[in-house]
Amino acid sequence: MEAAGDLQGAEENLTKALALNPDNPDAIYGQATLELRKGHAAQALELARKLQKRSPKSTFGFTLEGDALAAQKQYGAAAQAYENALKIGSSGTIMQRLHRAQASAGGLRQRRDLAGH
């Protein structure tokens, strides 16, 4: 449903899934992803950290944390979250996100340095 753009339908299904099993990692991941798509990075970050506690050996919680932090333009913290995900398991997607966060963090530092001169 989400792929078809039916965010409300996806949210209803995730709410039902979480009502049946609040610790369902797939439903938590889906809800966090949905929150990001709706522009609710703080809620997504909270769910990402919940997912980390429920599934500490999964990269998904740390990747979602990085995504939520990047959405908040906290690129240094996002890079750290992606690095934590890579410690659990290597993935090209995570490496790409890490690179983007590092580049964005560096770009912010450069702009601040230039502004100070």
C-alpha positions as CSV (number, residue, x, y, z in Angstrom):
1,M,0.0,0.0,0.0
2,E,2.7,2.4,0.9
3,A,4.4,1.9,-2.5
4,A,1.1,3.0,-4.2
5,G,1.2,6.2,-2.2
6,D,-1.5,5.3,0.2
7,L,0.2,6.6,3.4
8,Q,-3.0,6.6,5.4
9,G,-3.7,2.9,4.5
10,A,-0.1,2.0,5.3
11,E,-0.4,3.8,8.7
12,E,-3.7,2.0,9.5
13,N,-2.1,-1.4,8.7
14,L,1.0,-0.6,10.8
15,T,-1.2,0.6,13.7
16,K,-3.1,-2.7,13.6
17,A,0.1,-4.7,13.4
18,L,1.6,-2.8,16.4
19,A,-1.6,-3.3,18.4
20,L,-1.3,-7.0,17.9
21,N,2.4,-7.1,18.6
22,P,4.0,-3.8,19.9
23,D,7.5,-5.4,19.7
24,N,7.2,-6.5,16.0
25,P,10.5,-5.2,14.5
26,D,9.0,-5.2,11.0
27,A,6.1,-3.0,12.1
28,I,8.3,-0.7,14.1
29,Y,10.6,-0.3,11.0
30,G,7.6,0.4,8.8
31,Q,6.2,2.9,11.2
32,A,9.5,4.7,11.5
33,T,9.9,4.8,7.7
34,L,6.4,6.2,7.4
35,E,7.1,8.9,10.0
36,L,10.2,9.9,8.0
37,R,8.1,10.1,4.8
38,K,5.6,12.3,6.6
39,G,8.4,14.6,7.8
40,H,8.3,13.5,11.4
41,A,12.0,12.9,12.0
42,A,11.7,13.1,15.9
43,Q,9.1,10.4,15.9
44,A,11.1,8.3,13.5
45,L,14.2,8.7,15.7
46,E,12.3,7.5,18.8
47,L,11.1,4.4,16.9
48,A,14.6,3.8,15.5
49,R,15.9,3.7,19.1
50,K,13.1,1.4,20.1
51,L,14.0,-0.9,17.2
52,Q,17.7,-0.9,18.4
53,K,16.6,-2.1,21.8
54,R,14.3,-4.8,20.3
55,S,16.7,-6.0,17.7
56,P,20.3,-5.0,18.7
57,K,21.9,-7.2,16.2
58,S,20.1,-5.7,13.2
59,T,21.4,-2.8,11.1
60,F,17.9,-1.4,10.6
61,G,17.6,0.5,13.9
62,F,20.9,2.3,13.4
63,T,20.2,3.0,9.8
64,L,16.9,4.5,10.6
65,E,18.5,6.5,13.4
66,G,21.0,7.9,10.8
67,D,18.1,8.7,8.4
68,A,16.2,10.5,11.1
69,L,19.2,12.5,12.2
70,A,20.1,13.4,8.6
71,A,16.6,14.6,8.1
72,Q,17.2,16.9,11.0
73,K,20.5,18.0,9.4
74,Q,22.5,16.5,12.3
75,Y,25.0,15.0,9.8
76,G,27.8,14.2,12.2
77,A,25.4,12.2,14.5
78,A,23.9,10.6,11.5
79,A,27.3,9.5,10.3
80,Q,28.0,7.9,13.7
81,A,24.7,6.0,13.5
82,Y,25.6,4.7,10.1
83,E,29.0,3.6,11.4
84,N,27.3,1.7,14.2
85,A,25.1,0.0,11.6
86,L,28.2,-1.0,9.6
87,K,29.8,-2.5,12.7
88,I,26.8,-5.0,12.7
89,G,26.7,-5.7,9.0
90,S,28.2,-4.3,5.8
91,S,25.9,-2.9,3.2
92,G,26.4,-0.8,0.1
93,T,23.3,1.3,1.0
94,I,24.6,2.1,4.5
95,M,28.0,3.0,3.1
96,Q,26.4,5.4,0.6
97,R,24.3,7.0,3.4
98,L,27.5,7.3,5.6
99,H,29.3,8.9,2.8
100,R,26.5,11.4,2.2
101,A,26.3,12.3,5.9
102,Q,30.1,12.7,6.1
103,A,30.1,14.9,3.0
104,S,27.2,17.0,4.4
105,A,28.9,17.3,7.8
106,G,32.1,18.4,6.1
107,G,30.2,20.8,3.9
108,L,28.6,22.4,6.9
109,R,31.9,22.8,8.6
110,Q,33.5,24.4,5.6
111,R,30.6,26.9,5.3
112,R,30.9,27.7,8.9
113,D,34.6,28.2,8.6
114,L,34.2,30.5,5.6
115,A,31.5,32.5,7.4
116,G,33.9,33.1,10.3
117,H,36.5,34.7,8.0
